[in-house]
Protein backbone atom coordinates (compact mmCIF):
# COMPACT_ATOMS: atom_id res chain seq x y z
CA UNK A 1 0.00 0.00 0.00
CA UNK A 2 1.37 3.39 -0.98
CA UNK A 3 1.35 6.02 1.74
CA UNK A 4 1.89 9.66 1.22
CA UNK A 5 4.65 11.05 3.39
CA UNK A 6 4.02 12.75 6.67
CA UNK A 7 5.74 16.10 6.18
CA UNK A 8 6.72 18.07 9.27
CA UNK A 9 7.76 21.67 8.68
CA UNK A 10 9.97 23.44 11.21
CA UNK A 11 10.72 27.16 10.89
CA UNK A 12 13.68 29.10 12.23
CA UNK A 13 12.04 32.25 10.92
CA UNK A 14 8.35 31.60 10.14
CA UNK A 15 7.45 35.29 9.83
CA UNK A 16 10.15 35.91 7.21
CA UNK A 17 9.10 32.85 5.22
CA UNK A 18 5.40 33.76 5.45
CA UNK A 19 6.13 37.33 4.33
CA UNK A 20 8.07 36.06 1.33
CA UNK A 21 5.86 33.05 0.54
CA UNK A 22 2.34 33.36 1.99
CA UNK A 23 1.00 30.12 3.42
CA UNK A 24 4.55 28.73 3.30
CA UNK A 25 3.87 25.70 5.46
CA UNK A 26 0.89 24.53 3.39
CA UNK A 27 2.82 25.19 0.17
CA UNK A 28 5.79 23.13 1.37
CA UNK A 29 3.68 20.22 2.63
CA UNK A 30 1.49 20.11 -0.49
CA UNK A 31 4.39 20.46 -2.94
CA UNK A 32 6.64 17.92 -1.26
CA UNK A 33 3.79 15.42 -0.88
CA UNK A 34 2.81 15.79 -4.54
CA UNK A 35 6.47 15.40 -5.61
CA UNK A 36 6.79 12.19 -3.56
CA UNK A 37 3.61 10.72 -5.02
CA UNK A 38 4.64 11.75 -8.54
CA UNK A 39 8.03 10.07 -8.12
CA UNK A 40 6.41 6.87 -6.91
CA UNK A 41 3.86 6.97 -9.75
CA UNK A 42 6.82 7.38 -12.13
CA UNK A 43 8.25 4.09 -10.93
CA UNK A 44 10.65 5.20 -8.21
CA UNK A 45 10.91 2.40 -5.65
CA UNK A 46 10.20 3.30 -2.03
CA UNK A 47 9.84 1.12 1.04
CA UNK A 48 6.34 0.22 2.17
CA UNK A 49 5.18 1.86 5.35
CA UNK A 50 4.52 5.47 6.25
CA UNK A 51 7.41 7.77 5.31
CA UNK A 52 8.17 10.77 7.51
CA UNK A 53 10.12 13.81 6.34
CA UNK A 54 11.11 16.92 8.28
CA UNK A 55 11.70 20.09 6.30
CA UNK A 56 13.60 22.82 8.11
CA UNK A 57 12.76 26.25 6.69
CA UNK A 58 15.78 28.28 7.67
CA UNK A 59 18.23 30.99 6.61
CA UNK A 60 21.76 31.21 5.25
CA UNK A 61 23.42 31.25 8.68
CA UNK A 62 21.80 28.00 9.80
CA UNK A 63 22.20 26.16 6.48
CA UNK A 64 25.83 27.31 6.34
CA UNK A 65 26.46 25.68 9.73
CA UNK A 66 24.76 22.45 8.63
CA UNK A 67 26.60 22.45 5.30
CA UNK A 68 29.95 22.93 7.04
CA UNK A 69 29.33 20.35 9.75
CA UNK A 70 27.86 17.54 7.66
CA UNK A 71 29.32 18.12 4.19
CA UNK A 72 32.54 19.98 4.96
CA UNK A 73 31.44 22.84 2.69
CA UNK A 74 32.07 26.24 4.30
CA UNK A 75 29.31 28.29 2.63
CA UNK A 76 25.53 28.57 2.54
CA UNK A 77 23.46 26.83 -0.11
CA UNK A 78 19.82 26.77 -1.20
CA UNK A 79 18.83 23.26 -0.07
CA UNK A 80 20.37 20.28 1.70
CA UNK A 81 18.86 16.82 1.70
CA UNK A 82 19.77 14.05 4.12
CA UNK A 83 18.24 10.74 3.05
CA UNK A 84 17.61 8.10 5.68
CA UNK A 85 16.12 5.33 3.53
CA UNK A 86 18.26 2.23 3.29
CA UNK A 87 17.95 0.02 0.23
CA UNK A 88 15.74 -3.07 0.37
CA UNK A 89 14.16 -2.26 3.70
CA UNK A 90 10.40 -2.58 3.90
CA UNK A 91 8.05 -2.01 6.77
CA UNK A 92 4.50 -3.06 7.48
CA UNK A 93 2.01 -0.81 5.72
CA UNK A 94 1.18 1.11 8.88
CA UNK A 95 4.74 1.39 10.25
CA UNK A 96 6.27 4.89 10.15
CA UNK A 97 9.89 5.33 9.07
CA UNK A 98 12.20 8.30 8.64
CA UNK A 99 12.71 9.05 4.95
CA UNK A 100 15.03 11.97 5.67
CA UNK A 101 15.48 15.63 6.46
CA UNK A 102 15.61 18.69 4.21
CA UNK A 103 16.99 22.16 4.99
CA UNK A 104 15.89 25.08 2.81
CA UNK A 105 17.40 28.56 3.11
CA UNK A 106 15.13 31.52 2.43
CA UNK A 107 18.10 33.87 1.82
CA UNK A 108 19.75 31.86 -0.95
CA UNK A 109 16.48 30.65 -2.47
CA UNK A 110 15.10 34.18 -2.66
CA UNK A 111 18.35 35.57 -4.10
CA UNK A 112 18.49 32.84 -6.75
CA UNK A 113 14.85 33.37 -7.69
CA UNK A 114 15.40 37.10 -8.15
CA UNK A 115 18.65 36.61 -10.10
CA UNK A 116 17.06 33.97 -12.36
CA UNK A 117 13.80 35.88 -12.88
CA UNK A 118 11.65 33.25 -11.16
CA UNK A 119 8.97 33.55 -8.55
CA UNK A 120 9.94 32.39 -5.07
CA UNK A 121 7.10 29.85 -5.19
CA UNK A 122 8.34 28.31 -8.46
CA UNK A 123 11.95 28.16 -7.32
CA UNK A 124 10.97 26.73 -3.94
CA UNK A 125 8.83 24.10 -5.70
CA UNK A 126 11.82 23.09 -7.81
CA UNK A 127 14.06 22.79 -4.75
CA UNK A 128 11.45 20.71 -2.91
CA UNK A 129 11.11 18.35 -5.88
CA UNK A 130 14.90 18.19 -6.15
CA UNK A 131 15.26 17.37 -2.45
CA UNK A 132 12.47 14.79 -2.60
CA UNK A 133 14.37 12.94 -5.33
CA UNK A 134 17.55 13.09 -3.24
CA UNK A 135 15.68 11.47 -0.34
CA UNK A 136 14.54 8.77 -2.76
CA UNK A 137 18.12 7.95 -3.73
CA UNK A 138 18.76 10.17 -6.75
CA UNK A 139 21.87 12.28 -7.21
CA UNK A 140 23.45 14.50 -9.86
CA UNK A 141 27.17 14.22 -9.15
CA UNK A 142 27.81 12.63 -12.56
CA UNK A 143 26.29 13.30 -15.97
CA UNK A 144 24.65 9.86 -15.89
CA UNK A 145 23.04 10.56 -12.52
CA UNK A 146 21.84 13.99 -13.65
CA UNK A 147 20.40 12.45 -16.83
CA UNK A 148 18.25 10.22 -14.63
CA UNK A 149 17.25 12.79 -11.99
CA UNK A 150 16.66 16.00 -13.95
CA UNK A 151 13.98 14.67 -16.35
CA UNK A 152 11.85 13.67 -13.36
CA UNK A 153 12.20 17.19 -11.96
CA UNK A 154 11.30 18.73 -15.31
CA UNK A 155 8.27 16.43 -15.77
CA UNK A 156 6.84 17.27 -12.38
CA UNK A 157 7.51 20.99 -12.78
CA UNK A 158 5.74 20.92 -16.16
CA UNK A 159 2.78 19.26 -14.45
CA UNK A 160 2.74 22.28 -12.11
CA UNK A 161 3.00 24.71 -15.04
CA UNK A 162 6.61 25.62 -14.22
CA UNK A 163 9.13 25.81 -17.05
CA UNK A 164 12.26 23.70 -17.27
CA UNK A 165 14.86 25.25 -14.92
CA UNK A 166 17.69 23.60 -16.84
CA UNK A 167 16.99 25.47 -20.08
CA UNK A 168 18.55 28.86 -20.68
N, C-alpha and C positions, 0 to 999 in steps of 0.2 A: 504494500500500500504506500502510495506516495504522499508524504506530508510536506506541507509548506513549512518553511523555516519559521521558528520563533525569533523575531528580530528585536533585540533590546537596544535602545538608543540612549547613550549617556552623553551629556553635554558638559564641557568645561565652561562654555560661554553661550548658553541657550539664547539670551537676549540678542547677542550679536548675530547668531545664526538666524533667528526668527526675523530680525530686521532685514537681513540680506536675502533670505529665502523663507517667505511666509509659510507657516505650517510645515516647517522643516522636518519635524519628527514624522508626521504622516507621510510626507514625500519620501523620506528615506526608507521607512518601513515598506511602503507600497512599491517603490521602485526596486528595492533589493529583493523583495518577495517575488515580484514578477520576473526579475532577471533569473532567479533560482529556478522557478518553474519553467521558464523558457529554456534554460540550459538543459534541464532534465527532459523536457519534451523534445529537444534536439538530439537526444541520445547520450547525453553525458551521464555516466554511471555515478550514482550516489548510494551510500549505505541506506538500508531501510531504517526505520525509526523516525524520531522527531528531531531534526537538526535545530540547533540553537546558535545564533550569531549575535555578538555584541558589536555595535558600531559606535566608536567614540568620536563625537563631533568636537573637534578641538581647534587649536591654533598652531601657528608656526613654532612657537617656543616649545610646546608639548611634543609635537610630532618630531621636532629636531632632537629632543632628548631620547625619544623612543628609537628613532633612526640611528642615532649614535650608539645607544646601548645594545640594541639587538642586531643591527646590520653593520656596525662599524663605519657608518657614513655620517660625517660631521656637517650636516646641513639639513634644512627642512625639505619636505617634499609634499606633494599633494595628497597621496594616499599610501598607506601601508596595509598589507594584508598578511595575516598570520594564520595559515591553515592548520587545523588540528585533526583533520580526517586522515586516518591511516588506511592504506589500501586493503581491500578484501576483508574489512570488518563490517559485519552487519549486526543489527540489533533487532529486538522484537519491534513490531510495528508501533507500539505505544511507548517505547523506551527513548527518552531524550538523550542526545549526545551533543558535545560541543563540536561545531563545524569550524569555528575559528573566530578571530577578532579582526576588526578593521578600524583603522584610524584615518580620519579625514580632516585636513586642515582648511579652515575657512580662508585664511590669509592667502595661501598659495593657490587654492582653487579659484578664488575670486580674481586674483591677479592674472592667472592664466586665462580665465574666461574673458576678462576685459582685453587682454593683449591679443587673443585669438578671435575677438568679435563674436563671442558666444554668450548666451544667457547663462547665468549661474545655475539655473535649474538644468539646462541641457548638459553643461559640463559636469555637474554633480551626478547626473544620471549616468553619464559615460563612466565616471570613476567608480560608481557603485556597481555597474555591470562588470567593469574590469576587475574590481576586487572580488566580486562573487565568483568569477571564473578562476581567479587565483585560489580561492578557498576550495574550489572543486578540482584543483590539481593542475590547472593550466599555467603556463609561463610564457615569456617572450624574450628570454635571454639569447636564443639563437633564431636565425631566420626561419628554420623549420617550425619551431615552437610558435613564433609569431604568426606564421601562415596558418596554423591551426586555431589559435586563440582569436586573432583579430576579426576574421569573418563572422564569428559568433557575436562579437560585440557589435559589428556593423549591422548584422541582421536584426538584432534586438533593437538597436537604436532606430533603424528604419521603421520597425513596427511602431515605435513611439513617435515617428515623424521627425526624427533628428537625423541630420545629414552625417555622412561618413566623416569621422574626425581624422581619418588617415589620408584624406584627399587634400590637396592644396586649395 
